[in-house]
Amino acid sequence: MWVVDAGGVGLTQEQTAELRAVINSRDVSGAVATRARIVLWMAEGRRRKDVAALAGVSLPTVDRWVGRYEAEGLAGLEDQKRGGPRDQVPARVRARILALSRTSPPPETGLSHWSSRQMAGYIRQTEGVPVSWHYVARLWREHDLKPHLQGTFKLSKDPRFTEKVADVVGLYLDPPAGAVVLSIDEKTQVQALDRTQPMLPIDFGLTEKRTHDYVRHGTTNLFAALDVGTGQVTAGCYPRRTGEAFLAFLRKAVKPHAGKQIHVVLDNLSTHTTPEVKAWLERNPNVTLHFTPVGSSWINQIEAWFGLITRQAIRRGTFASVNALIARIRAYVEHWNTDAKPFVWTATAGQILAKVRWAESNVKQLVANNSK
C-alpha cells in the first residue's frame, strides 16, 4: 500500500479522504492536523526538506510521522499517553487511607470526621509512612470522597410510602389534562430579627457585615402555594398556624382557578384534616388533596421555594417589626411572580423507590455490623 521513493508516498483515495477530513475537522488539535498535512505533502511527491520547512519541523520529525502513519494509520498521528510518575505511597497504605475515609475516625482521636491533614498525620503515626495531606486530598478527589461534608436523610415509616410517592410524582410528571396542581405548605415561626447595630454595607474588598446579636420582635407563619405548572406563588402570613388559618389560605389559593380540577399536594399535619376542612372539601369536589408520605416533606415542591425565600430574603434581613418582615415577604412574592418559572421535576417514582431501597439496605447492614 505504501511506496516511499522519489515519487513520494502512495496513498489510496480512501486514505487521502481520511487525512483531508482530519485536517478540516474542528474536533482535531492543530498538532494532529499538521501531522496529517505532512503525510499528504509527502504523498504529493514533495521533498522531505520542503515538507519540513512547510510544517516547521525537523527532518526526523517528518520521518517519524510518516512512519507512524504507515504502521498505525490515523491512530499513529495521535499523541501517545506518557507513563505517569511512580507512586511513592505503598498500595497497602493507599488502601488503608481509602478504608479509613469511609469510616468514622477511631474514638481515641476525638475527631468527628476526617480532614486531609488529620488523615495524613494519623497514617504517619499508625503506619510509619510519611504521607502528605496533598496526596490524601488528591486520593479523595479521584474516588469522589468528601469527608468534610455532611448531609441528612430520613427513611419514612409510612406504610403507604410507595403508594403516596407514585401519586405525588405522577402529578408532577403527568398531571391530568386541564387540571391545576398546587404544592402547599407552611413555614412556621419566621422570626423578625433586628440587629443591635446598623449593617455595614458592602464595599470594594469588603463584605457586608452585621452584628452577631439581635433583638427578636416576634414571629409570623408563612403559608404558600406553588402552582407546579407555572411557578406562580400565592402566599399569606398568619399569626398562628391553625386549622382555621389553613382553610382560609386554601380558599385563597384555589380562588384564581375556579371552575378547574385542582390537585393539592401537602403534608400530613392535623390542621390539614380538621372537620372544617373536610366539610369544605365535600362542598368543593373539584379540589382533591394528595398527602406526601410521613416524614418526606422533600417531595413537596414548595419546600424548594421556601429554601429560596429563606436564603434570598429572610436570613440576611433586618426587621424592626413583624410588619416589616411581612412586607419583605410580600415584596419577594410579587417580585418572584413577575418572572415565575416552574421547578423541573425529573425523578420518577421508580428511581426514588430504588434509592430508598438502597438506603434501607445500607442502614440494615450498618446495624448488623454494629451489633457484632
C-alpha positions in Angstrom: 0.0 0.0 0.0 2.9 2.3 0.8 5.6 3.2 -1.7 8.3 5.6 -0.3 10.7 6.7 -3.1 11.5 9.7 -5.1 7.9 9.8 -6.3 6.6 10.2 -2.8 4.3 8.2 -0.6 1.4 6.3 -2.2 -2.0 6.7 -0.6 -5.3 5.2 -1.6 -8.3 7.5 -2.3 -9.8 6.4 1.0 -6.7 7.3 2.9 -6.4 10.7 1.2 -10.0 11.5 2.1 -9.5 10.5 5.7 -6.4 12.7 6.1 -8.2 15.7 4.5 -11.1 15.1 6.9 -8.7 15.2 9.8 -7.2 18.5 8.5 -10.6 20.1 8.2 -12.1 18.8 11.4 -12.8 21.3 14.3 -12.5 18.4 16.8 -8.9 17.7 16.0 -6.0 19.6 17.6 -3.7 21.7 15.4 -0.7 19.3 16.1 -2.6 16.3 14.7 -3.8 18.3 11.7 -0.1 19.3 11.0 0.9 15.6 11.1 -1.8 14.8 8.6 -0.6 17.5 6.3 3.0 16.1 6.5 1.7 12.7 5.3 -0.3 14.3 2.5 2.5 16.6 1.3 4.9 13.6 1.2 2.3 11.7 -0.8 2.3 14.6 -3.3 5.9 13.9 -4.0 7.4 16.9 -2.2 10.9 16.7 -1.0 11.5 16.0 2.7 13.2 19.2 3.4 10.4 21.2 1.7 7.8 19.4 3.8 9.8 20.0 6.9 10.0 23.7 6.1 6.3 24.0 5.4 5.4 22.2 8.6 8.0 24.0 10.7 9.6 20.7 11.9 12.8 18.8 11.6 13.6 16.1 9.0 13.5 13.3 11.7 10.0 14.6 12.7 8.8 14.2 9.1 10.1 10.7 9.0 8.6 9.8 12.4 5.0 10.8 11.5 5.2 9.2 8.1 6.5 6.0 9.7 3.8 6.2 12.4 1.1 6.6 9.8 2.5 3.7 7.8 2.5 1.4 10.9 -0.8 2.5 12.7 -2.8 4.6 10.3 -4.7 7.6 11.7 -4.2 6.3 15.2 -0.4 6.8 14.8 -0.9 10.5 14.4 -2.4 10.9 17.9 -0.3 11.7 21.0 0.7 8.7 22.9 0.0 8.7 26.6 3.1 9.0 28.7 3.6 7.0 31.7 2.8 8.8 35.0 5.2 9.3 37.8 5.8 6.3 40.0 3.5 6.4 43.1 5.8 6.6 46.2 3.0 5.5 48.6 2.7 1.7 49.0 -0.5 0.1 47.8 -1.4 -1.1 51.3 -1.2 2.4 52.6 -3.3 3.7 49.8 -5.9 1.0 50.6 -5.7 1.9 54.3 -6.5 5.6 53.6 -9.5 4.7 51.4 -10.8 2.3 54.0 -10.4 4.8 56.9 -12.1 7.6 54.8 -15.3 5.5 54.6 -15.5 5.2 58.4 -15.7 7.5 61.4 -12.3 8.3 63.0 -11.3 5.9 65.8 -12.6 7.1 69.3 -9.1 7.7 70.6 -8.6 10.5 68.1 -11.5 12.5 69.5 -12.4 13.5 65.9 -15.9 13.7 64.5 -14.7 13.5 60.8 -11.5 13.3 58.8 -9.7 16.2 57.3 -6.8 15.6 54.8 -4.3 16.9 57.4 -5.7 14.7 60.2 -5.7 11.7 57.9 -2.1 12.3 56.8 -1.0 12.6 60.5 -2.9 9.5 61.5 -1.3 7.5 58.7 2.2 8.7 59.7 1.6 7.7 63.3 0.0 4.3 62.7 1.7 3.1 59.5 5.0 4.8 59.9 4.8 6.1 56.3 5.1 9.8 55.6 2.1 10.9 53.5 1.3 14.5 52.6 -2.1 16.0 53.0 -1.9 16.9 49.3 -1.8 13.2 48.5 -4.8 12.4 50.7 -6.8 15.2 49.1 -5.9 14.0 45.6 -6.9 10.5 46.6 -10.2 11.7 47.8 -10.8 13.6 44.6 -10.0 10.6 42.5 -12.5 8.5 44.4 -15.1 11.3 44.9 -14.8 11.1 48.7 -15.8 14.2 50.7 -15.4 13.5 54.5 -15.7 17.2 55.2 -19.3 17.4 54.0 -22.3 16.0 55.8 -25.9 15.7 54.6 -29.1 14.5 56.2 -31.5 11.7 55.5 -34.6 10.1 57.0 -36.4 6.9 55.9 -40.1 7.2 56.1 -42.0 4.6 58.1 -45.3 5.4 56.3 -46.9 2.0 55.4 -48.3 3.7 52.3 -45.0 5.2 51.2 -44.8 3.6 47.8 -48.4 4.5 47.0 -48.1 8.1 48.0 -44.8 8.6 46.2 -46.3 7.3 43.0 -49.4 9.5 43.5 -47.4 12.8 44.1 -44.7 12.1 41.5 -47.4 11.2 39.0 -49.0 14.6 39.4 -45.6 16.3 38.8 -44.6 14.3 35.7 -48.0 13.7 34.1 -50.7 16.0 35.6 -54.3 15.4 34.5 -55.2 17.4 31.3 -56.6 20.8 32.1 -56.1 20.4 35.9 -54.1 22.6 38.2 -51.5 21.1 40.7 -50.8 23.2 43.8 -48.0 22.5 46.2 -48.9 23.9 49.6 -47.1 24.1 53.0 -46.4 26.4 55.9 -43.1 27.9 57.0 -43.8 28.4 60.7 -42.2 30.7 63.3 -40.4 33.0 60.8 -38.5 35.4 63.1 -38.4 39.2 62.7 -34.8 39.7 63.8 -33.4 43.2 64.3 -29.6 43.7 64.6 -28.4 45.7 67.6 -26.2 47.9 65.4 -26.6 49.1 61.8 -25.4 46.9 59.0 -22.0 47.8 57.4 -22.6 47.8 53.6 -20.6 46.0 51.0 -17.6 47.9 49.6 -14.6 47.2 47.4 -12.7 44.3 49.0 -15.2 44.2 51.9 -18.2 42.0 52.5 -21.4 43.2 54.1 -21.2 42.8 57.9 -23.8 42.5 60.7 -23.6 42.0 64.4 -24.0 38.5 65.8 -26.5 39.6 68.4 -30.1 40.6 67.7 -33.4 41.6 69.1 -36.4 39.4 68.2 -39.6 41.4 67.6 -41.9 38.4 67.1 -42.8 35.8 64.5 -45.2 35.1 61.7 -46.3 31.9 59.9 -45.9 31.9 56.1 -48.4 29.9 54.1 -47.6 29.4 50.5 -48.9 27.6 47.4 -46.8 26.9 44.3 -48.5 26.4 41.0 -46.5 23.4 39.8 -47.3 24.2 36.1 -46.5 27.9 36.0 -44.3 28.6 39.1 -46.6 31.3 40.3 -46.8 31.5 44.1 -49.7 32.6 46.3 -48.7 33.4 49.9 -50.2 34.7 53.1 -48.9 35.4 56.6 -50.9 34.4 59.7 -50.1 35.0 63.4 -50.9 31.3 64.2 -50.9 28.0 62.4 -54.3 26.6 62.9 -57.0 24.7 61.0 -58.9 28.0 60.5 -55.8 29.7 59.1 -55.1 26.8 56.8 -58.7 26.7 55.5 -58.6 30.5 54.9 -55.4 30.2 52.9 -56.7 27.1 51.0 -59.7 29.2 49.8 -57.3 32.0 48.8 -55.0 29.6 46.9 -57.8 27.9 44.8 -59.8 31.0 44.1 -57.8 32.0 41.0 -58.5 28.5 39.5 -62.3 28.5 39.9 -64.0 26.0 37.5 -60.9 23.8 37.2 -60.0 20.5 38.7 -57.4 21.3 41.4 -55.0 18.8 43.0 -53.3 20.0 46.2 -50.0 18.3 47.4 -49.4 18.8 51.1 -48.1 17.1 54.2 -49.9 15.2 57.0 -50.4 18.0 59.6 -53.5 17.6 61.7 -54.5 21.2 60.6 -55.0 19.9 57.1 -57.6 17.4 58.0 -59.9 19.2 60.5 -63.6 18.6 60.3 -64.0 22.1 58.9 -61.5 21.3 56.1 -63.3 18.0 55.3 -66.7 19.7 55.2 -65.3 22.4 52.8 -63.8 19.7 50.5 -67.3 18.0 50.4 -68.7 21.3 49.2 -65.9 21.7 46.6 -65.5 18.3 44.9 -63.2 19.9 42.3 -60.4 20.1 44.9 -58.5 16.9 45.8 -55.9 16.6 48.5 -52.8 14.4 47.9 -50.7 13.8 51.0 -46.9 13.2 50.9 -45.6 10.3 52.9 -45.0 10.8 56.6 -41.5 12.3 57.1 -41.0 13.1 53.4 -41.5 16.8 53.0 -38.7 16.8 50.5 -41.2 15.5 47.9 -43.3 18.7 48.2 -42.1 21.2 45.7 -43.0 24.3 47.8 -40.1 23.3 50.1 -37.7 24.3 47.3 -39.3 27.7 47.1 -39.2 28.1 50.9 -35.4 27.4 50.7 -35.1 30.2 48.1 -37.0 32.9 50.1 -35.1 32.0 53.2 -31.7 32.4 51.5 -32.6 35.4 49.4 -34.9 37.5 51.6 -35.2 36.4 55.2 -32.0 35.0 56.6 -29.9 38.1 56.0 -32.7 40.5 56.6 -33.0 43.0 59.4 -36.6 43.7 60.5 -37.7 46.3 63.1 -41.1 44.7 63.4 -43.2 41.7 62.3 -44.9 44.0 59.9 -41.6 44.8 58.3 -40.9 41.1 57.9 -44.3 40.6 56.3 -43.8 43.5 53.9 -40.5 41.9 52.8 -42.2 38.6 52.2 -44.9 40.2 50.2 -42.4 42.1 48.1 -40.4 39.0 47.4 -43.5 37.1 46.3 -44.6 39.9 44.0 -41.1 40.1 42.5 -41.0 36.3 42.1 -44.3 36.2 40.2 -43.1 38.9 37.7 -40.9 36.2 36.1 -42.0 33.0 37.7 -40.7 29.7 36.3 -41.8 26.2 37.4 -39.3 23.8 39.0 -38.4 21.0 36.7 -39.1 17.6 38.4 -37.2 14.8 36.7 -37.1 11.9 39.2 -39.6 9.1 38.5 -41.3 7.2 41.3 -39.2 4.1 40.3 -35.9 6.0 40.7 -37.0 7.4 44.1 -38.1 4.0 45.4 -34.8 2.4 44.2 -32.8 5.0 46.1 -34.9 4.4 49.2 -34.3 0.6 49.0 -30.6 1.2 48.6 -30.6 3.4 51.7 -32.6 0.9 53.7 -30.2 -1.9 52.8 -27.2 0.2 53.9 -28.9 1.1 57.2 -29.7 -2.6 57.9 -26.1 -3.6 57.0 -24.7 -0.9 59.3 -27.0 -2.0 62.2 -25.9 -5.6 61.6 -22.2 -4.7 61.6 -22.6 -2.6 64.8 -24.3 -5.5 66.6 -21.5 -7.9 66.1 
